[in-house]
Amino acid sequence: MASNPFLEKTVAEKKKINRAQLILMGGGALLVAALVAYLEFAPKPVPQEIPLTTEAKGYIKSLRLENVDMKAKLDYFGQKVVEIEGQIGNGGERNLSVVEVTCVFRDFRNQIIHRQRSPIVSKKMGGLQPGETKPFRLPFDEIPPTWNQQLPQLVIAGIEFQ
C-alpha cells in the first residue's frame, strides 16, 4: 500500500500546531502566575495617616459618635463581614476635611487582638461642617476568630481641618 504524502503532511502540521499551542498556553499560564504573585506579594502603598495634633486633640470634645451599631452579614463570596455603622456630629466651629478612627477589637480576656484605622469623614464625601452630622460605615472582614464579638472601641485617631 502506498503512503499518502498529503496525510503525512497534515499529521506533521497538526503536531506543530499542538506544540505551538502548548507553548503559548504554558507562556500564558506563567504570565498569569507572575501577575498574581506580583499583586499578592508586591509592596502595597501605606495610606498616609492623618496626625492627631495638639489642636486636633483639643477639638475631639466637639465631635460626637452617635447611633453606633454593629451588624454581621455575608458578602458575595459567603464570607462573614462585620459592619459598624453610625453617625458623626461636629459640635464645634471648625470645618473638617478628614476624621479617622481606630477600631480596637478585644478577645474574651479583654486583650487587644486587632486594630484598624479607617476614615469616617473624607474629602470625597465633602468633609464635615460645623453643626453637621453624617453617617459612616466601616466594614471588617479580617477580624481574628478570638474576638469577643463585642462592639470595638472607637477612638478618634486623626483630624484634618479645612
Residue pairs with C-beta under 8 A, 6 or more apart in sequence:
49 100
49 117
49 157
49 158
50 98
50 100
50 157
50 158
50 159
50 160
51 158
52 156
52 157
52 158
52 159
53 159
55 161
56 158
56 159
56 161
59 92
59 94
59 159
59 161
60 156
60 159
62 90
62 91
62 92
62 93
62 94
63 88
63 89
63 90
63 91
63 92
63 99
63 156
63 159
64 88
64 89
64 91
64 133
65 86
65 87
65 88
65 101
65 154
66 86
66 87
66 88
66 89
66 133
67 85
67 86
67 87
68 84
68 85
68 86
68 151
68 154
69 84
69 85
69 86
70 82
70 83
70 84
70 85
70 151
71 82
71 83
71 85
72 80
72 81
72 82
72 83
73 80
73 81
73 83
74 80
74 81
75 81
75 141
79 141
80 141
81 139
81 140
81 141
82 139
82 140
82 141
82 143
83 137
83 138
83 139
83 140
84 103
84 137
84 138
84 140
84 151
84 152
84 154
85 135
85 136
85 137
85 138
86 135
86 136
87 133
87 134
87 135
87 136
88 99
88 120
88 121
88 128
88 133
88 134
88 136
89 132
89 133
90 96
90 128
90 129
90 130
90 131
90 132
90 133
91 130
91 131
92 130
93 130
94 130
94 161
94 162
95 127
95 128
95 129
95 130
95 161
95 162
96 121
96 127
96 128
96 129
96 159
96 160
96 161
96 162
97 121
97 122
97 123
97 127
97 160
97 161
97 162
98 119
98 121
98 122
98 123
98 127
98 158
98 159
98 160
99 119
99 120
99 121
99 128
99 156
99 158
99 159
99 160
100 117
100 118
100 119
100 120
100 156
100 157
100 158
100 159
101 117
101 118
101 120
101 138
101 154
101 155
101 156
101 157
102 115
102 116
102 117
102 154
102 155
102 157
103 115
103 116
103 117
103 118
103 138
103 140
103 152
103 153
103 154
104 112
104 114
104 115
104 152
104 153
104 154
104 155
105 112
105 113
105 114
105 115
105 116
105 143
105 144
105 147
105 148
105 152
106 112
106 113
106 147
106 148
106 150
106 152
106 153
107 113
107 144
107 146
107 147
107 148
108 146
108 148
110 148
113 144
113 146
113 147
114 142
114 143
114 144
114 147
116 140
117 157
117 158
118 138
120 136
120 138
121 127
121 128
121 134
121 136
125 134
127 162
128 134
